[in-house]
Amino acid sequence: MGQSEEGFIERLVAEEIRRLVADAKSDGGIISAPKSAALIAHAYKGSRLSQAAIADKLMMAASSAGVAVEFGSSGTSAGN
């Protein structure tokens, strides 16, 4: 995969994180970091970001926006 394609996928991941945080903020909801990170990692398999890195970015974005974050197991195995 080319560098420009990887950068595009990274931007899509960042936009998905931004959307999740914005939706949770407007709805007063809580973001499940492990579950959301697992879904994003699955949807954007071409990303260089690991599921843990996506969860970290999601938690940082949610914290910055004042959105509650749920920690815990994603409920999925590495093979899913």
Protein Blocks (a to p, Z undefined) as FASTA:
>chain_A
ZZklmmmmmmmmmmmmmmmmmmmmmnopacdfklmmmmmmmmmmmbmbdfklmmmmmmmm
mmmnopacdeddehiafkZZ
